[in-house]
Amino acid sequence: MIGAYALQVFKRIILPLAGLLLVMIGLGLLITKVLEHHWPFTVEDGINRGFAAHRTDPANFITMIGSFVGSTPCIIAVTAIVALILLKTLHSWREPLFLCAAVSAQALVFLFTTLAIDRQRPAVHHLDNSPPTSSFPSGHTSAATALYCGLALVLAMQVRRTWAKALCWLLVVFPLYVAISRLYRGMHHPSDVTASFLNAAACITICWLGLGKIFEGRSRSAVVQGGQDLPVRRDEALVVDQVAEDVPVRDERQRL
């Protein structure tokens, strides 16, 4: 049984994530090696320079909070708390596992992509300390997208009214807030955060569909097993047999 589940996880989640990793690495190489001197990558840093030229103390403070929202400690803490709340309220492992899987998957893809792609950060003053990873892609943006868009998907599936679903999807404001903050603070090129949106969206899709298939297969298996080898007491079997024998006799008497 465990081996069957492991095979399903490998086929439906690990293999697609490996494919996504290759796509992200290919995209990074395309941007940094092939299209580096072509539009729009020759002008994208104008956004960073524009932000840097118009920095203010209030905006610095607001974007500092936005950068913290996408930081590793904050993402881990919020994911753990939200997963526990989902488990207690929905009484199901599917939704909290999905959320944790999506956040973890994007982190792994991000980490291995940065090991393969060496891209310098924008040539502006950086307001945050530069982590030892490459600029491509943005880990803060990817993590925030996986967490808050994944949570929006889970919550939207729990409600029926359109206005309630729209309210759930307002959570997408958080990854946008993080992405703009990272651009403002000179930590990433615009193409870095764009690639992060793609990474997180793909991880959400893979984990949602993959875990959905795994849980559906588990439920189907439980139903099939539940209908087999059910114990029947001897007295119950005798009563059933007696009723079956009496039915033809009663039908014959009714005809007479």
C-alpha positions in Angstrom: 0.0 0.0 0.0 2.8 2.4 0.9 4.7 1.5 -2.2 1.6 2.3 -4.3 1.2 5.7 -2.7 4.9 6.4 -3.2 4.6 5.5 -6.9 1.7 7.9 -7.3 3.5 10.7 -5.6 6.6 10.1 -7.8 4.5 10.0 -11.0 2.0 12.8 -10.3 4.2 15.2 -8.3 7.9 14.6 -8.3 8.2 13.9 -12.1 6.2 17.1 -13.0 8.3 19.1 -10.6 11.5 17.8 -12.2 10.1 18.9 -15.5 9.3 22.3 -14.1 12.8 22.6 -12.8 14.2 22.0 -16.2 11.9 24.6 -17.7 13.0 27.2 -15.1 16.6 26.5 -15.7 16.1 26.7 -19.4 14.2 30.0 -19.0 17.0 31.4 -16.8 19.7 30.4 -19.3 17.6 31.9 -22.1 17.3 35.2 -20.2 20.9 35.4 -19.0 22.8 33.9 -21.9 20.7 34.2 -25.1 18.4 37.2 -24.7 20.5 39.3 -22.3 21.2 42.0 -24.9 17.8 42.0 -26.5 14.6 43.8 -25.7 12.9 43.8 -23.2 15.7 42.6 -21.0 17.9 45.6 -22.1 15.4 48.0 -20.7 13.8 46.2 -17.8 16.2 47.6 -15.2 14.7 51.0 -15.9 11.9 50.0 -13.5 14.5 49.4 -10.8 16.2 52.7 -11.5 12.9 54.5 -11.5 12.0 53.1 -8.1 15.5 53.9 -6.8 15.3 57.5 -8.0 12.0 58.1 -6.2 12.5 56.4 -2.9 11.0 57.9 0.3 11.1 57.0 3.9 7.4 56.0 4.1 7.8 53.8 0.9 11.0 52.3 2.3 9.2 51.3 5.4 6.1 49.9 3.6 8.3 47.8 1.2 10.4 46.6 4.1 7.2 45.0 5.5 6.4 43.6 2.0 9.8 42.1 1.8 9.4 40.5 5.2 6.0 39.0 4.2 7.8 37.0 1.6 10.8 36.1 3.8 11.5 32.4 4.7 10.7 32.7 8.5 7.4 34.5 7.8 6.4 32.1 5.0 7.2 29.0 7.2 5.3 30.4 10.2 2.2 31.4 8.3 2.1 28.1 6.3 2.3 26.1 9.5 -0.4 28.1 11.3 -2.7 28.1 8.3 -2.2 24.4 7.7 -3.2 23.6 11.3 -6.3 25.8 11.1 -7.4 24.1 7.9 -6.9 20.7 9.4 -8.9 21.6 12.5 -11.8 23.3 10.6 -12.1 21.1 7.5 -11.2 17.8 9.2 -9.3 16.8 6.1 -5.6 16.3 5.3 -5.9 17.1 1.6 -6.0 20.9 1.9 -3.2 21.4 4.5 -1.0 18.9 2.7 -1.6 20.7 -0.6 -0.6 24.0 0.9 2.5 22.7 2.5 3.4 20.8 -0.6 3.0 23.8 -2.9 5.2 26.0 -0.7 7.8 23.3 -0.3 7.8 22.5 -4.0 8.4 26.1 -5.1 11.2 26.4 -2.6 13.0 23.3 -4.0 12.5 24.5 -7.6 13.7 27.9 -6.7 16.8 26.6 -4.8 18.0 24.3 -7.6 17.3 27.0 -10.2 19.5 29.5 -8.4 22.3 26.9 -8.2 22.2 26.6 -12.0 21.6 30.3 -12.9 24.2 32.9 -11.9 22.6 36.3 -12.3 23.7 39.5 -10.7 21.1 41.7 -8.9 20.1 45.1 -10.4 22.8 47.8 -10.5 21.1 50.0 -7.9 21.5 50.5 -4.2 20.0 47.5 -2.4 17.9 48.2 0.6 18.0 44.6 1.8 21.0 42.3 2.5 21.6 40.2 -0.5 21.3 36.5 0.2 23.9 34.2 -1.3 21.5 33.0 -4.0 21.2 34.2 -7.6 18.8 37.0 -8.5 16.9 34.6 -10.7 14.2 33.9 -9.7 12.8 35.8 -6.7 12.4 33.4 -3.8 10.3 35.9 -1.8 7.8 36.4 -4.6 7.6 32.7 -5.4 7.0 31.7 -1.8 4.3 34.4 -1.3 2.5 33.4 -4.5 2.5 29.7 -3.6 1.2 30.4 -0.1 -1.4 33.0 -0.6 -2.7 32.0 -4.0 -2.7 28.4 -2.8 -4.7 29.4 0.2 -7.1 31.5 -2.0 -7.7 28.4 -4.1 -8.5 26.3 -1.0 -10.8 28.9 0.5 -12.6 29.5 -2.8 -13.4 25.8 -3.1 -15.1 25.9 0.3 -17.7 28.6 -0.6 -20.4 28.8 -3.3 -21.3 32.4 -3.7 -19.5 34.4 -6.3 -18.8 37.4 -4.0 -17.3 35.0 -1.4 -15.0 33.4 -4.0 -13.9 36.9 -5.2 -13.2 37.8 -1.6 -11.0 34.8 -1.2 -9.0 35.7 -4.3 -8.1 39.1 -2.8 -5.3 37.2 -1.2 -3.4 37.6 -4.5 -2.7 41.1 -3.3 0.0 39.7 -1.0 2.3 38.3 -3.7 1.9 41.4 -5.8 2.8 43.5 -2.7 5.9 41.3 -2.2 6.9 41.5 -5.9 6.7 45.3 -6.0 8.5 45.6 -2.7 11.4 43.5 -4.0 11.6 45.5 -7.2 11.5 48.8 -5.3 14.2 47.7 -2.9 16.5 46.8 -5.9 16.7 43.1 -5.1 15.4 41.6 -8.4 15.0 42.4 -12.0 11.3 42.4 -13.3 12.0 39.2 -15.2 13.0 37.5 -11.9 9.7 38.2 -10.3 7.8 37.2 -13.5 9.5 33.9 -13.5 8.7 33.4 -9.8 5.0 33.9 -10.6 5.3 31.1 -13.2 7.2 28.8 -10.8 4.6 29.2 -8.0 1.6 28.9 -10.3 3.0 25.7 -11.8 3.7 24.3 -8.3 0.2 25.1 -7.2 -1.2 23.4 -10.3 1.0 20.3 -10.0 0.3 19.8 -6.2 -3.5 20.5 -6.5 -4.0 18.1 -9.4 -1.5 15.5 -8.1 -2.8 15.3 -4.6 -6.4 15.4 -5.9 -5.8 12.3 -7.9 -4.0 10.6 -5.1 -6.7 11.3 -2.6 -9.5 10.3 -5.1 -7.7 7.0 -5.7 -7.4 6.5 -1.9 -11.1 7.1 -1.4 -12.1 4.8 -4.3 -9.9 2.1 -2.8 -11.4 2.5 0.6 -14.9 2.2 -0.8 -14.0 -0.9 -2.8 -12.3 -2.5 0.2 -15.2 -1.5 2.5 -17.6 -3.5 0.3 -15.7 -6.7 0.4 -15.5 -9.5 3.0 -18.1 -7.9 5.2 -18.8 -10.3 8.2 -22.3 -11.7 8.2 -23.6 -13.5 11.4 -25.1 -16.9 11.0 -28.5 -15.9 12.4 -28.7 -13.1 9.9 -27.9 -15.5 7.0 -30.6 -17.9 8.1 -33.2 -15.1 8.2 -32.2 -13.9 4.7 -32.5 -17.5 3.4 -35.9 -18.0 5.1 -37.2 -14.8 3.5 -36.0 -15.8 0.1 -37.7 -19.2 0.4 -41.0 -17.6 1.6 -41.3 -15.1 -1.3 -42.2 -17.7 -4.0 -44.7 -19.4 -1.7 -46.5 -16.1 -1.0 -46.5 -15.2 -4.7 -48.1 -18.6 -5.5 -50.8 -18.2 -2.9 -51.7 -14.7 -4.2 -52.2 -16.2 -7.7 -54.6 -18.8 -6.3 
